[in-house]
Amino acid sequence: MEKGEVSVDRIRLGVCTAAACVAAGVGWMWLGGRAEAAGGEISVGRLARVGTVDARYQSYNIEMVEVTGGRFWRPYADVARAEKAQEGRSGNQPAGLNPALFEYRAPIDLGRARLRKLAAALGPAYVRVSGTWANTTYFDDAGKAAPEKAPEGFNGVLTRQQWKGVVDFARAVDARIVTSFAVSAGTRGPDGVWTPKEASKLVSYTRSAGGSIAAAEYMNEPTFATMGGAPKGYDAAAYARDVAVFRKFARQAAPGMVVLGPGSVGEGVSLGPVQAGILRSEDLLQATGDAFDAFSYHFYGAVSSRCGSMRGATGHAATTTPEAALSDDWLERTDRVEAFYAGLRDRFEPGKPMWLTETGQAACGGDRWASTFVDSFRYLNQLGSLAKKGVQVVAHNTLAASDYALLDEKTLEPRPNYWAALLWRRLMGTTVLDAGTAPEAGLRVYAHCLAGKPGGVALMVLNTDRSAAKRLSIDAAAERYTLTAGELESGRVNLNGRELRLGANDALPVLRGVQVKAGEVEFAPASITFLAAENANNESCR
């Protein structure tokens, strides 16, 4: 045995540590949900096709308040910052929430070279510019500096220059724009009905700036309409009335734009007592009828500790913990909520594609550990599971704001979820395969055709067991890419034992795989492995 080599027999006896297993080129494997029993063989060339996803399946959000400047979720690292220094900078924040949860931030510079380079590496994608703040934002198309105060009926102002920055950013990074429109009092006629005047200005200016809006929701999260800025007493009937106006406007002003809806959130999983005043999606859809081109929804498995005082009807907090981050209950919440909304889709919008247009570790900006490696299991498991269920687009919140962002908002340094996203983009193609089921607890496996390699297969294997390695056999040689971290709650992540970091001039590192022969493959505890079998000769991948 050569120096540095670890034998499979030693791994079976538990002598191999996680670090040694990774350094030795040993990895665990997962295919499409579950894997074959230990000792069984996965025939990558025979994995059947179950569907496809949009070429921009893996996407991301930039909050409207980032573009305009305003008060967004305060990062935990800045909690001690004096609140008074930020007061008065902007009142644009959701109604009914504690102001101390937020802090002012200047408009994001979407022209920053590092931001564009890192976003481009995730392309093609959709960039969704929306969020609760979009519901009350006025578009000032006068071409001048933003007024100090928003017009009556609005809470914030978006300038032509700021939106031009969005259009230019999208073009530079191979992203298509998704958005929603203002629905607050300033958008309504004397009868209280929504008018397309403000939306028309944004659509028209986007076109004049050389861009287009690929898809749009009428408003952000109508299930929390009043909290989001809609008039008091807003109900399902008012929503249906306004959606009818919006749909007619969209067909005339932007005939190529996908009309998404309803864009609901907060159902299928408890997010606290705020749900007491929720507008049910069932009622919204019953009122609107067949109104959307694609069914959209939002998902958060919990609220962050910022909103930890919220408790559900049972008295339990609607938060979660890093100790639960690898649990089946936590990872499978995305499946339960998808099933809830898929059921509504099947009843009211049968046959329409599903888009998850906003998701993240936890609502209210994410928990402290949202920026660490332990959340990459949720992130990638969500992508793998929802692709297999036929969801077409998953837009992560956010690209570069607060604790759940893919990038640190101040330095733009990639966080572990960014590196996870990059590996997904490089390896997981748009054709989804069925990897079967795995009887062993802690092992999750997904399979896609290998991106850019006809006939090739990519497997994504998550070992969520914190202490035990797992093993599977495959019938083809592969390149192995294993993500680990010295500590699960670390902001640093290793690929095949080497830390991932940007190089000189923000150069992305070369993502080098390790050759794995056909046969048994070992996966270290708490690790994420991609296996790229270029010569799988899978007919579904040609």
Sequence and secondary structure as in RCSB ss.txt:
>XXXX:A:sequence
MEKGEVSVDRIRLGVCTAAACVAAGVGWMWLGGRAEAAGGEISVGRLARVGTVDARYQSYNIEMVEVTGGRFWRP
YADVARAEKAQEGRSGNQPAGLNPALFEYRAPIDLGRARLRKLAAALGPAYVRVSGTWANTTYFDDAGKAAPEKA
PEGFNGVLTRQQWKGVVDFARAVDARIVTSFAVSAGTRGPDGVWTPKEASKLVSYTRSAGGSIAAAEYMNEPTFA
TMGGAPKGYDAAAYARDVAVFRKFARQAAPGMVVLGPGSVGEGVSLGPVQAGILRSEDLLQATGDAFDAFSYHFY
GAVSSRCGSMRGATGHAATTTPEAALSDDWLERTDRVEAFYAGLRDRFEPGKPMWLTETGQAACGGDRWASTFVD
SFRYLNQLGSLAKKGVQVVAHNTLAASDYALLDEKTLEPRPNYWAALLWRRLMGTTVLDAGTAPEAGLRVYAHCL
AGKPGGVALMVLNTDRSAAKRLSIDAAAERYTLTAGELESGRVNLNGRELRLGANDALPVLRGVQVKAGEVEFAP
ASITFLAAENANNESCR
>XXXX:A:secstr
  TT   HHHHHTT S HHHHHHTT     BBT    TT EE GGG EEEEE  TT EEEEEEHHHHH EEEE  
GGGTTS STTTTTS   S TTS GGGEEEE    TT HHHHHHHHTT SEEEEEESGGGGGEEEETTSS   SS 
 TT SEEEEHHHHHHHHHHHHHTTEEEEEE   SGGGB TTS B SHHHHHHHHHHHHTT  EEEEESSS GGGT
TTTT  TT  HHHHHHHHHHHHHHHHHH TTSEEEEEEE S SS   GGGGG   HHHHHHHH S  SEEEEEEE
SSB GGGTT B TTS BS   GGGTTSHHHHTHHHHHHHHHHHHHHHHSTT  EEEEEEESSBTT  GGGGSGGG
HHHHHHHHHHHHHHT  EEEEE SSSSTT SB TTT  B HHHHHHHHHHHHEEEEEEE     STTEEEEEEEE
TT TT EEEEEEE  SS  EEEEESS EEEEEEE SSTT S  EETTEE    GGG       EEE SEEEEE T
TEEEEEEETT   GGG 
